[in-house]
Amino acid sequence: MGFDFSFALSTVPAILGAIGMTLLVAVASCFGAAALGFCLEIVRRMGGIVGLLVRFLIDFIRATPVLVWLYCLYFILPFYGVRLSALTVGIVGLSLYYSGYLAEVFKAGVDAIAKGQQEAAKALGIGRIDTVVFVIAPQMLRNIAAPMGNYFVSILKATPYLAVLAVPEMLGAAFDIASDTYRYAEPLTVAGIIFLALALAISQGVKWLEKRLAVSTVR
């Protein structure tokens, strides 16, 4: 049984119908992972017992599979009276998992900033929070645009994991078609092409952002 192009085209509307859910999960998880990862890195830099605990947490997050986080949130939390929807579990799970990786990206970005910047801010009497927000963060973003973009693409490609939680994203829609028709090649190929197009679009957006940041740095 060969590849049926007409059948593949007929699956496009149904799979595209789930693209909104895929993008919602991806965008929300990107913001969640970035915010949580930045907070983890800031706390880790404070040192002490809390800093050591956060360092262990980051290493623990990076050492565990993403499916472990999703299954724990979805199947174990209800035993303790915490029930979350499948969509919420997907967003929270991906945010937690990739926050560990983005914390390392933020670490590299902060380490690339000259130490004199923080010393100058302290000499001027700028508070710690204002230093982080107005001095460290803008310079850090110039250094981490490319690696952050790569992880955002990774988050997009991780959204199919949510199919195990019955979240109606694109891969789940493709599998629904496949289970009804017993034809897997066509819907999975269509889903793969759409994911490829989205990943390429994000990559181009990151390249554009890098150029903009480079121009602003030269000025």
SULLINHU-V78344 format. One record per backbone hydrogen bond with DSSP energy under -0.5 kcal/mol. NH is the residue of the N-H (numbers start at 0). CO is the residue of the C=O. E is the energy in kcal/mol with one decimal. If there is no record, write none. Layout:
BEGIN
NH_CO_E ; NH_CO_E
END
This chain:
BEGIN
4_2_-0.8 ; 7_3_-2.2 ; 8_4_-2.4 ; 9_5_-1.6 ; 10_6_-1.0 ; 10_7_-0.7 ; 11_7_-0.5 ; 11_8_-0.9 ; 14_10_-2.2 ; 15_11_-3.1 ; 16_12_-1.5 ; 17_14_-1.5 ; 18_15_-1.5 ; 21_17_-1.8 ; 22_18_-2.7 ; 23_19_-2.3 ; 24_20_-2.5 ; 25_21_-2.4 ; 26_22_-3.0 ; 27_23_-2.4 ; 28_24_-2.4 ; 29_25_-2.2 ; 30_26_-2.3 ; 31_27_-2.5 ; 32_28_-3.1 ; 33_29_-2.3 ; 34_30_-2.5 ; 35_31_-2.5 ; 36_32_-2.6 ; 37_33_-2.2 ; 38_34_-2.0 ; 39_35_-2.5 ; 40_36_-2.1 ; 41_37_-2.2 ; 42_38_-2.4 ; 43_39_-2.4 ; 44_40_-1.7 ; 45_41_-0.5 ; 45_42_-1.1 ; 46_43_-1.2 ; 50_46_-1.6 ; 51_47_-2.0 ; 52_48_-2.4 ; 53_49_-2.4 ; 54_50_-2.2 ; 55_51_-2.3 ; 56_52_-2.4 ; 57_53_-2.6 ; 58_54_-2.1 ; 59_55_-2.6 ; 60_56_-2.7 ; 61_57_-2.1 ; 62_58_-1.2 ; 63_59_-0.6 ; 63_60_-1.0 ; 67_64_-0.6 ; 68_64_-1.1 ; 69_65_-2.0 ; 70_66_-2.8 ; 71_67_-2.5 ; 72_68_-2.3 ; 73_69_-2.0 ; 74_70_-3.1 ; 75_70_-0.7 ; 75_71_-1.4 ; 76_71_-1.7 ; 78_75_-1.5 ; 79_76_-2.0 ; 80_77_-1.5 ; 81_76_-2.0 ; 82_80_-0.7 ; 83_81_-0.5 ; 88_84_-2.7 ; 89_85_-2.3 ; 90_86_-2.3 ; 91_87_-2.9 ; 92_88_-2.9 ; 93_89_-2.3 ; 94_90_-2.2 ; 95_91_-2.7 ; 96_92_-2.5 ; 97_93_-2.4 ; 98_94_-1.3 ; 99_95_-0.9 ; 99_96_-0.7 ; 100_96_-0.6 ; 101_97_-2.5 ; 102_98_-2.0 ; 103_99_-1.0 ; 104_100_-1.6 ; 105_101_-2.9 ; 106_102_-2.0 ; 107_103_-2.1 ; 108_104_-2.2 ; 109_105_-2.6 ; 110_106_-2.6 ; 111_107_-1.3 ; 112_109_-1.6 ; 116_113_-1.7 ; 117_113_-0.6 ; 118_114_-1.9 ; 119_115_-2.5 ; 120_116_-2.0 ; 121_117_-2.2 ; 122_118_-2.2 ; 123_119_-1.8 ; 124_121_-1.3 ; 125_120_-2.5 ; 130_126_-2.3 ; 131_127_-2.2 ; 132_128_-2.6 ; 133_129_-2.9 ; 134_129_-0.5 ; 134_130_-1.6 ; 135_130_-2.7 ; 136_131_-2.7 ; 138_134_-0.8 ; 139_135_-2.6 ; 140_136_-2.2 ; 141_137_-0.9 ; 142_138_-0.9 ; 142_139_-0.8 ; 143_139_-1.3 ; 144_140_-0.7 ; 147_143_-2.4 ; 148_144_-2.0 ; 149_145_-2.0 ; 150_146_-2.0 ; 151_147_-2.2 ; 152_148_-2.0 ; 153_149_-1.9 ; 154_150_-2.4 ; 155_151_-2.1 ; 156_152_-2.4 ; 157_153_-1.1 ; 158_154_-0.7 ; 158_155_-1.0 ; 160_157_-1.9 ; 161_158_-2.0 ; 162_159_-2.0 ; 163_160_-1.6 ; 164_161_-1.4 ; 165_162_-1.4 ; 166_161_-2.0 ; 168_166_-2.6 ; 172_168_-2.2 ; 173_169_-2.4 ; 174_170_-2.5 ; 175_171_-2.1 ; 176_172_-2.0 ; 177_173_-2.3 ; 178_174_-2.8 ; 179_175_-1.5 ; 180_176_-2.1 ; 181_177_-2.4 ; 183_181_-0.5 ; 187_183_-1.8 ; 188_184_-2.0 ; 189_185_-2.3 ; 190_186_-2.4 ; 191_187_-2.3 ; 192_188_-2.4 ; 193_189_-2.2 ; 194_190_-2.4 ; 195_191_-2.3 ; 196_192_-2.3 ; 197_193_-2.3 ; 198_194_-2.6 ; 199_195_-2.4 ; 200_196_-2.0 ; 201_197_-2.2 ; 202_198_-2.3 ; 203_199_-2.4 ; 204_200_-2.1 ; 205_201_-2.4 ; 206_202_-2.2 ; 207_203_-2.3 ; 208_204_-2.2 ; 209_205_-2.5 ; 210_206_-2.1 ; 211_207_-2.2 ; 212_208_-2.6 ; 213_209_-2.3 ; 214_210_-2.3 ; 215_211_-2.2 ; 216_212_-1.9 ; 217_213_-2.0 ; 218_214_-2.1
END
